[in-house]
Amino acid sequence: MTTRGFSGRRPSDDIAQRLPPGQYETKDFPVLAKGPTPHVDLARWRFTVNDGPRPLASWSWPEFEALPQTTWRRDIHCVTKWSKLDTTWRGVTIDDLLQAAGITPPSAYLLAQSHDDYDTNLPVADLLNGQAMIATRFAGAPIEAEHGGPARLLVPHLYFWKSAKWIRGLRFTARDEAGFWEQRGYHMYGDPWREQRYTNDP
């Protein structure tokens, strides 16, 4: 029996160098989620940054769209072993978001929170210095709902479950709190180059 990832044409050396251990390249964009795709009404959409339960800043969709916009071209890597190379995203970097709000991170960790009640934990240091954005466009068009539109977190250097779909806010936490998949056996950090897929992976 063969399985995907162990059959087909061997990638070129250039592509192979860009694939973390255990990954294969796909030209598709697989759709994975914990449940049904939520309907997000842009007229009621708000993005909020909280320190625990305390709101620090909030934007409506028009206000968010007026923030500085950045375009990135990045490779993304899913814990289910596919990688998609040279993806193009546009949105608001976390650096620009915090600067616009006049916020200095009050803690070293946060939870990204989504409209489908999904959340995932992240070290704040992994979101700063040009490492993460709230993306609103993919390949030059608004992000499709099945891929997390109207807005999703993008943290391309970590496994893609950390790039929360349908994001509605960031909540700073006093400690590193496990999110939805982390409570169910996924790694607390999720570095694809170290194959940190599950809790006991180094």
Residue pairs with C-beta under 8 A, 6 or more apart in sequence:
4 24
4 81
5 22
5 23
5 24
5 81
8 24
10 16
11 19
11 24
11 25
15 25
15 85
18 75
18 83
18 85
19 25
19 83
20 77
20 83
20 192
20 193
20 195
21 192
21 193
21 195
22 81
22 195
23 77
23 81
23 82
23 83
23 192
24 81
24 82
24 83
25 82
25 83
25 84
25 85
26 82
26 83
26 84
27 84
28 82
28 84
29 84
29 147
30 78
30 80
30 82
31 146
31 147
32 78
32 80
33 116
33 146
33 165
34 116
34 118
34 180
34 181
35 116
36 116
37 145
37 146
38 115
38 116
38 166
39 145
40 115
40 145
40 149
40 150
40 166
42 61
42 150
43 61
45 60
45 61
45 150
45 151
45 168
46 58
46 59
46 60
46 61
46 168
46 169
47 58
47 59
47 64
47 134
47 151
47 167
47 168
47 169
48 55
48 57
48 58
48 59
48 168
48 169
48 170
49 55
49 56
49 57
49 58
49 97
49 98
49 101
49 103
49 169
49 170
49 171
49 172
50 56
50 169
50 170
50 171
50 172
51 106
51 107
51 171
51 172
52 171
52 172
52 173
52 174
56 101
56 103
57 100
57 101
57 102
57 103
59 67
61 150
64 92
64 134
64 136
64 151
65 136
67 92
67 96
67 97
67 100
68 92
68 93
68 96
68 100
69 90
69 91
69 92
70 90
70 91
70 92
70 93
70 96
70 133
71 88
71 89
71 90
72 88
72 89
72 90
72 133
72 154
72 156
73 86
73 87
73 88
73 89
74 86
74 87
74 89
74 154
74 156
75 83
75 84
75 85
75 86
75 87
75 156
76 83
76 84
76 87
76 156
76 160
76 163
77 83
77 156
77 159
77 160
77 192
78 159
78 160
78 161
79 159
79 160
79 161
79 186
79 190
79 192
79 197
87 138
87 139
88 138
88 139
88 140
89 133
89 135
89 137
89 138
89 154
90 135
90 136
90 137
90 140
91 133
91 134
91 135
91 136
91 137
91 151
91 154
92 133
92 134
92 136
93 130
93 132
93 133
94 127
94 128
94 131
94 132
94 133
94 134
95 128
95 129
95 130
97 134
98 104
98 105
98 128
105 124
105 128
105 172
106 172
107 124
107 172
107 173
107 174
108 123
108 124
108 125
108 176
109 121
109 122
109 123
109 124
109 172
109 173
109 174
109 175
109 176
109 177
110 121
110 122
110 124
110 127
110 170
110 171
110 172
110 173
111 119
111 120
111 121
111 122
111 170
111 171
111 173
111 177
111 179
112 119
112 120
112 121
112 122
112 153
112 162
112 164
112 167
112 169
112 170
112 179
113 119
113 164
113 167
113 168
113 169
113 170
113 171
114 164
114 165
114 166
114 167
114 168
115 166
115 167
115 168
116 165
116 166
118 164
118 165
118 166
118 179
118 180
119 164
119 179
119 180
120 161
120 162
120 164
120 179
120 180
120 181
120 182
121 173
121 176
121 177
121 178
121 179
121 182
121 188
122 132
122 155
122 158
122 162
123 176
123 189
124 172
126 132
126 155
126 157
126 158
127 155
131 155
131 157
132 153
132 154
132 155
133 153
133 154
134 151
134 152
134 153
134 154
134 167
135 143
135 148
135 151
135 152
135 153
135 154
136 142
136 143
136 149
136 150
136 151
137 143
138 144
138 147
142 149
142 150
143 149
143 150
143 151
143 152
147 165
148 163
148 164
148 165
148 166
148 167
149 166
150 166
151 166
151 167
152 163
152 164
152 165
152 166
152 167
153 162
153 163
153 164
153 167
154 163
155 162
155 163
156 163
157 191
157 192
158 189
158 190
158 191
158 192
159 187
159 190
159 191
159 192
159 196
159 197
161 181
161 186
161 190
162 190
176 188
178 188
182 188
185 198
185 199
186 197
186 198
186 199
187 196
187 197
187 198
187 199
187 201
188 199
189 196
190 196
190 197
194 201
194 202
195 201
196 202
